[in-house]
Amino acid sequence: MKSSVIVAVLFLTFSAHGLTPEQQAKVKEHFKDCIATTGAIAEDVHKSREGNFVDDPKIGAFVFCFFKKVGFMNEAGDFQSEVVKAKLSPELSAADVEAVLGKCSSTTGKDNHEKAYNIYKCYWGATPNHVKLIDFYDQTHVYMRFKDCLMSSEADPLAVRYLRGGNFVDDPKLNDFVFCFLQSVGLMDINGNIQVGTFKKYLRQDFGEDDIENIIAKCESVVGKNLPDKAMKVFKCYYNSPFRFVFLW
């Protein structure tokens, strides 16, 4: 599978861009219900979303609960391949979908909870980029990342607000904030590399492939005197494009 393939499977399938507001609300309701009924810690679920698989039976219980609600598994623990196939990201080719399903559909566990968690892990490992998308569109999670980056960067919240509107101030703390936030939502890695697949995932819902490729080609080559400076310049590059990534925070 090509490197731009997005991890768009299982409970990561649901993105804010691909669902109606009503569907987004339903997904968030499922998330809250499964947290409440299983006792799973929300932050541990988010860690697992990012590939840091927490060894806690409650996470398996959460995944099984969520899978049942969205139709990926039934009460008996049978994996519903056709449902998953129908909900996979449109950017996955038919061959890619079949390859991942073929590898992961037969995954087992000592019970349905462990089986569900193992299936999720299999999908994570079977796709190359492991992109950390905000696929629940859990605004609490986004807000936590926002707060964490404000705290660690010591950036002025008002300056960040103005930055969102295109008021680019020369302030190293703002650069630190942007680098932190882009990392936290999977748009840039720790080495300052733009995660092209994640950007494409956000943009593909609203823009044509040619437009997307043009702007990515322009902004991917941006450099800076250090990683935070590069992150700010990348943000400026996208902001000054027709896409305007103001939705990030």
C-alpha positions in Angstrom: 0.0 0.0 0.0 1.3 3.4 -0.8 2.6 5.6 2.0 -0.2 8.1 1.8 -2.8 5.5 2.9 -4.6 6.8 5.9 -5.5 4.7 9.0 -9.2 5.0 8.4 -10.5 1.9 10.1 -12.4 0.8 13.1 -13.3 3.5 15.6 -10.7 5.7 13.8 -12.9 5.6 10.7 -15.2 8.4 11.9 -13.9 11.9 11.1 -15.5 15.3 11.5 -15.2 15.9 7.7 -16.8 12.6 6.7 -19.9 12.7 8.9 -22.9 15.0 9.1 -23.4 16.9 12.4 -26.0 14.4 13.4 -23.6 11.5 12.8 -20.8 13.3 14.7 -23.2 13.7 17.6 -24.1 10.0 17.5 -20.4 8.9 17.4 -19.7 11.2 20.4 -22.7 9.7 22.2 -21.3 6.1 21.5 -18.0 7.2 22.9 -19.4 8.6 26.1 -21.8 5.6 26.5 -18.9 3.1 26.1 -16.7 5.1 28.5 -19.5 5.1 31.1 -20.4 1.4 30.8 -16.9 0.0 30.7 -15.1 2.3 33.1 -12.3 2.9 30.6 -10.2 6.0 31.1 -10.8 8.4 28.2 -7.2 9.4 28.0 -6.1 5.8 27.8 -8.5 5.3 24.9 -6.9 8.3 23.2 -3.5 6.9 23.8 -4.5 3.7 22.1 -5.9 5.8 19.2 -2.4 7.0 18.8 -0.8 3.6 18.9 0.2 3.6 22.5 -1.8 0.5 23.4 -2.6 0.6 27.1 -2.7 -2.9 28.7 -6.0 -2.6 30.5 -9.0 -5.0 30.0 -11.3 -2.0 30.2 -9.8 -0.7 26.9 -10.8 -4.0 25.3 -14.2 -3.7 26.7 -14.5 -0.1 25.4 -13.4 -1.2 21.9 -15.9 -4.1 21.8 -18.7 -1.8 23.1 -17.8 0.8 20.4 -17.5 -1.8 17.6 -21.0 -3.1 18.5 -22.6 0.3 18.4 -21.1 1.1 15.0 -21.8 -2.3 13.5 -18.2 -3.6 13.2 -18.9 -6.6 15.5 -22.1 -8.2 16.7 -23.0 -9.3 20.2 -21.5 -12.7 19.6 -18.2 -11.1 18.7 -18.3 -11.8 15.0 -16.4 -9.3 12.9 -18.6 -7.7 10.3 -16.2 -7.3 7.4 -18.7 -5.9 4.9 -19.7 -3.1 7.3 -16.1 -2.2 7.9 -15.4 -2.3 4.2 -18.3 0.1 3.5 -17.0 2.6 6.1 -13.3 2.6 5.2 -11.9 5.9 3.9 -12.5 6.5 0.1 -8.8 7.0 -0.4 -8.1 3.3 0.2 -8.1 1.3 -3.0 -10.2 -1.9 -3.2 -7.0 -3.9 -3.2 -5.7 -2.2 -0.1 -9.0 -2.7 1.7 -9.1 -6.4 0.8 -5.4 -6.8 1.9 -6.1 -5.3 5.3 -9.4 -7.2 5.8 -7.7 -10.4 4.8 -5.0 -9.9 7.4 -7.1 -8.8 10.3 -10.6 -10.3 9.9 -9.4 -13.7 11.4 -7.9 -12.1 14.5 -8.9 -13.8 17.8 -8.7 -13.3 21.5 -9.5 -15.1 24.7 -12.8 -13.3 24.8 -14.7 -10.8 22.7 -13.1 -7.8 24.5 -9.6 -9.0 23.8 -10.6 -10.0 20.3 -11.9 -6.5 19.5 -8.8 -4.9 20.9 -6.6 -7.3 18.9 -8.5 -6.5 15.7 -8.0 -2.8 16.3 -4.2 -3.4 16.9 -4.1 -5.4 13.7 -5.6 -2.6 11.6 -3.2 -0.1 13.2 -0.2 -2.3 12.3 -1.5 -3.2 8.8 -1.5 0.5 7.6 1.8 2.3 7.2 1.3 5.8 8.4 -0.5 5.4 11.8 -1.8 8.9 11.4 -3.2 10.4 14.6 -6.4 12.0 13.4 -9.0 13.5 15.5 -11.4 11.0 14.3 -13.8 11.0 17.2 -13.8 14.7 16.8 -13.9 14.6 20.6 -13.7 18.4 21.3 -12.5 17.6 24.8 -9.5 15.8 23.5 -8.7 18.7 21.1 -9.1 21.2 24.0 -6.7 19.1 26.2 -4.1 19.2 23.5 -4.6 23.0 23.0 -4.3 23.6 26.8 -1.2 21.3 27.0 0.5 23.2 24.2 -0.4 26.6 25.7 1.1 25.5 29.0 4.3 24.0 27.6 5.0 26.8 25.2 3.9 29.6 27.6 2.4 31.4 24.6 -0.1 34.2 25.2 -3.6 32.8 24.7 -4.7 36.1 23.1 -1.8 36.0 20.7 -2.8 32.4 19.7 -6.3 33.6 19.1 -5.1 36.3 16.8 -2.7 33.9 15.1 -5.7 31.8 14.2 -7.1 34.8 12.4 -3.9 35.4 10.4 -2.1 37.9 12.7 1.4 36.4 12.6 3.5 37.9 15.4 7.3 37.2 15.6 7.3 35.4 18.9 9.3 32.2 19.6 6.6 31.1 22.1 4.0 31.1 19.4 6.3 29.1 17.2 6.6 26.6 20.1 2.8 26.5 20.4 2.3 25.8 16.7 5.0 23.0 16.7 3.4 21.4 19.7 -0.1 21.6 18.4 0.8 20.3 14.9 2.5 17.3 16.5 -0.4 16.7 18.9 -2.9 16.3 16.0 -0.6 14.3 13.8 0.1 17.0 11.1 3.8 17.1 11.9 6.1 14.6 13.5 8.7 15.2 16.3 11.4 15.7 13.6 9.4 18.4 11.9 8.3 16.3 9.0 4.9 17.2 7.5 2.6 14.2 7.7 1.2 14.5 4.1 -1.3 11.7 4.6 -3.0 13.5 7.5 -3.2 16.8 5.6 -4.7 15.0 2.6 -7.2 13.4 4.9 -8.4 16.8 6.1 -8.4 18.4 2.7 -9.8 15.7 0.5 -13.3 16.2 1.7 -13.5 19.7 0.2 -10.9 20.1 -2.5 -9.8 18.4 -5.7 -6.7 16.2 -5.9 -4.8 18.6 -8.2 -5.4 21.5 -5.8 -4.3 19.4 -2.8 -1.1 18.2 -4.5 -0.2 21.8 -5.5 -0.5 23.2 -2.1 1.2 20.3 -0.4 4.1 20.5 -2.9 4.4 24.2 -2.0 4.3 23.9 1.7 6.1 20.6 2.2 9.4 22.2 1.1 9.2 25.0 3.7 12.2 25.2 6.0 13.0 27.2 9.1 16.0 28.0 11.4 14.7 25.4 13.9 11.7 23.1 14.2 9.3 25.5 15.8 10.2 28.2 13.2 9.5 25.6 10.5 6.2 24.7 12.0 5.1 28.4 12.0 6.2 28.8 8.4 4.3 25.7 7.4 1.2 27.0 9.2 1.6 30.4 7.4 2.0 28.6 4.0 -1.2 26.7 4.5 -3.0 29.7 5.9 -2.1 31.7 2.9 -3.5 29.0 0.6 -7.2 28.8 -0.3 -7.5 26.1 2.4 -6.8 28.2 5.5 -6.2 25.7 8.3 -7.9 27.9 10.8 -10.0 24.9 11.9 -7.1 23.4 13.8 -7.9 25.2 17.0 
